[in-house]
């Protein structure tokens, strides 16, 4: 039994399609991630099906069937990252890493209100700025700003949250941008 795992049989067209179908059934994915998965499986096992497989055709068929939808995946991933407190830059990096094309990354990028809401979520969760237990001295304030920058927030947003006088002031700052984006 252990020999089967160590020396798997080379893939043929049927087995490759079975692997692809199992992957998209188990994971929400993008075209790029599915292509990377299939290429890795081909490297690991080799190919025994004559002509090399048409991965682009297989992936295009799965897109037509609705098994793979980059736009839906990008919206889902962006929303998830924003709810966890990550900023626009980190959202864009995650989408790019997953192989989402530039137009879809731009469409899924958060507006000003969503970016501010994500910054507020991070500050509240990590107890930065007005959510801190004790007032921060200058070195600690700089560490908090650096953490917000690493999370993908712009410097002006990080400073605005960290320097907010109270949790209510921070919430008002977020609602101001959300109401402006609602008017547009």
LINVEN-V159884 format. One record per residue. N is the residue number from 1. RES is the residue in three letters. PSI is psi as a letter, one per 30 degrees, with the letter a starting at -180 (* if undefined). OMEGA is omega in degrees with one decimal (* if undefined). BURIAL is I if it has 24 or more other C-alpha atoms within 12 Angstrom, else O. Layout:
n->{N & N}
res->{RES & RES}
psi->{PSI & PSI}
omega->{OMEGA & OMEGA}
burial->{BURIAL & BURIAL}
This chain:
n->{1 & 2 & 3 & 4 & 5 & 6 & 7 & 8 & 9 & 10 & 11 & 12 & 13 & 14 & 15 & 16 & 17 & 18 & 19 & 20 & 21 & 22 & 23 & 24 & 25 & 26 & 27 & 28 & 29 & 30 & 31 & 32 & 33 & 34 & 35 & 36 & 37 & 38 & 39 & 40 & 41 & 42 & 43 & 44 & 45 & 46 & 47 & 48 & 49 & 50 & 51 & 52 & 53 & 54 & 55 & 56 & 57 & 58 & 59 & 60 & 61 & 62 & 63 & 64 & 65 & 66 & 67 & 68 & 69 & 70 & 71 & 72 & 73 & 74 & 75 & 76 & 77 & 78 & 79 & 80 & 81 & 82 & 83 & 84 & 85 & 86 & 87 & 88 & 89 & 90 & 91 & 92 & 93 & 94 & 95 & 96 & 97 & 98 & 99 & 100 & 101 & 102 & 103 & 104 & 105 & 106 & 107 & 108 & 109 & 110 & 111 & 112 & 113 & 114 & 115 & 116 & 117 & 118 & 119 & 120 & 121 & 122 & 123 & 124 & 125 & 126 & 127 & 128 & 129 & 130 & 131 & 132 & 133 & 134 & 135 & 136 & 137 & 138 & 139 & 140 & 141 & 142 & 143 & 144 & 145 & 146 & 147 & 148 & 149 & 150 & 151 & 152 & 153 & 154 & 155 & 156 & 157 & 158 & 159 & 160 & 161 & 162 & 163 & 164 & 165 & 166 & 167 & 168 & 169 & 170 & 171 & 172 & 173 & 174 & 175 & 176 & 177 & 178 & 179 & 180 & 181 & 182 & 183 & 184}
res->{UNK & UNK & UNK & UNK & UNK & UNK & UNK & UNK & UNK & UNK & UNK & UNK & UNK & UNK & UNK & UNK & UNK & UNK & UNK & UNK & UNK & UNK & UNK & UNK & UNK & UNK & UNK & UNK & UNK & UNK & UNK & UNK & UNK & UNK & UNK & UNK & UNK & UNK & UNK & UNK & UNK & UNK & UNK & UNK & UNK & UNK & UNK & UNK & UNK & UNK & UNK & UNK & UNK & UNK & UNK & UNK & UNK & UNK & UNK & UNK & UNK & UNK & UNK & UNK & UNK & UNK & UNK & UNK & UNK & UNK & UNK & UNK & UNK & UNK & UNK & UNK & UNK & UNK & UNK & UNK & UNK & UNK & UNK & UNK & UNK & UNK & UNK & UNK & UNK & UNK & UNK & UNK & UNK & UNK & UNK & UNK & UNK & UNK & UNK & UNK & UNK & UNK & UNK & UNK & UNK & UNK & UNK & UNK & UNK & UNK & UNK & UNK & UNK & UNK & UNK & UNK & UNK & UNK & UNK & UNK & UNK & UNK & UNK & UNK & UNK & UNK & UNK & UNK & UNK & UNK & UNK & UNK & UNK & UNK & UNK & UNK & UNK & UNK & UNK & UNK & UNK & UNK & UNK & UNK & UNK & UNK & UNK & UNK & UNK & UNK & UNK & UNK & UNK & UNK & UNK & UNK & UNK & UNK & UNK & UNK & UNK & UNK & UNK & UNK & UNK & UNK & UNK & UNK & UNK & UNK & UNK & UNK & UNK & UNK & UNK & UNK & UNK & UNK & UNK & UNK & UNK & UNK & UNK & UNK}
psi->{e & f & e & e & e & e & i & l & k & l & k & l & e & e & e & e & e & e & e & e & e & e & e & f & e & e & k & k & l & l & e & e & e & e & e & e & e & e & e & e & e & e & e & e & f & l & k & g & g & b & k & k & l & i & e & e & e & e & e & e & e & e & e & e & f & g & f & k & j & e & e & e & e & e & e & e & e & e & e & e & e & e & f & f & g & k & l & e & e & e & e & e & e & e & e & e & e & f & g & k & l & e & e & e & e & e & e & f & k & k & a & e & e & e & e & e & e & e & e & e & e & e & e & e & e & f & h & l & b & f & g & k & e & l & k & k & l & e & e & e & e & e & e & e & e & e & e & e & e & f & f & g & l & l & e & e & e & e & e & e & e & e & g & k & f & l & e & e & e & e & e & e & e & e & e & e & e & e & e & e & f & f & f & *}
omega->{179.0 & 177.6 & 178.8 & -179.3 & -177.0 & -178.2 & -178.8 & 179.0 & 175.9 & -178.0 & 168.6 & -175.2 & -179.0 & -178.7 & 177.2 & 178.5 & 176.5 & 177.9 & -179.8 & -179.8 & 177.9 & -179.8 & -178.2 & 176.0 & -176.6 & -173.5 & 164.6 & -171.3 & 176.5 & 177.0 & -178.8 & 179.8 & 177.4 & 178.0 & 178.7 & 179.7 & -178.3 & 177.5 & 177.6 & 178.5 & 177.5 & 177.1 & -177.2 & -171.0 & -175.5 & -175.6 & -178.2 & -174.0 & -179.5 & 178.2 & -179.8 & -173.4 & 176.6 & -178.5 & -179.7 & 178.5 & 178.5 & -179.3 & 178.0 & 178.7 & 179.0 & 175.2 & 178.4 & 179.7 & 179.3 & 178.9 & 179.4 & -178.6 & -177.2 & -177.5 & 179.3 & 180.0 & -179.7 & 177.8 & -179.2 & -177.8 & 179.0 & 179.1 & 179.4 & -179.4 & 178.7 & 179.1 & 177.8 & 174.8 & 178.7 & -177.0 & -174.3 & -178.8 & 179.3 & 176.4 & 179.0 & 178.7 & -179.5 & 179.3 & 177.5 & 179.1 & -179.9 & 177.2 & 177.8 & -176.2 & -172.3 & -179.2 & 179.3 & 176.2 & 180.0 & -179.5 & -177.9 & -177.8 & -175.3 & 173.4 & -176.4 & -178.7 & 179.2 & 177.1 & 177.7 & 179.3 & 178.6 & 177.7 & 178.0 & 179.1 & 180.0 & -179.3 & 179.3 & -177.6 & -176.5 & 179.6 & 175.8 & 172.2 & -175.2 & 179.9 & -178.8 & 178.6 & 178.6 & 177.2 & -176.8 & 172.3 & -174.5 & 179.6 & 179.6 & 177.1 & 179.0 & 176.2 & 178.4 & 177.9 & 179.0 & 178.3 & 178.2 & 177.6 & 177.9 & 178.3 & 174.1 & 179.7 & 176.8 & -178.9 & -179.4 & 177.0 & -179.9 & 179.3 & -178.9 & 179.5 & -177.0 & -176.7 & 179.1 & -175.8 & -177.7 & 174.8 & 178.7 & 178.0 & 177.4 & 178.6 & 177.4 & 178.5 & 178.8 & -177.3 & 176.3 & -180.0 & 179.5 & 178.5 & 177.3 & 179.4 & 175.7 & 178.8 & -175.5 & *}
burial->{O & O & O & O & O & O & O & O & O & O & I & O & O & O & O & I & I & O & I & I & I & O & I & I & O & O & O & I & I & I & I & I & I & I & I & O & I & I & I & O & I & I & O & O & O & O & I & O & O & O & O & O & I & O & I & O & O & I & I & O & O & I & O & O & O & O & I & I & I & I & I & I & I & I & I & O & I & I & I & O & I & I & I & I & I & I & I & I & I & I & I & I & I & I & I & I & O & I & I & I & O & O & O & I & I & O & O & I & I & I & I & I & I & I & I & I & I & I & I & I & I & I & I & I & O & O & I & I & I & I & I & I & O & O & O & O & O & O & O & O & I & O & O & I & I & O & I & I & I & O & I & I & I & I & I & O & I & I & I & I & I & I & I & I & O & O & I & O & O & I & I & O & I & I & O & O & O & O & O & O & O & O & O & O}
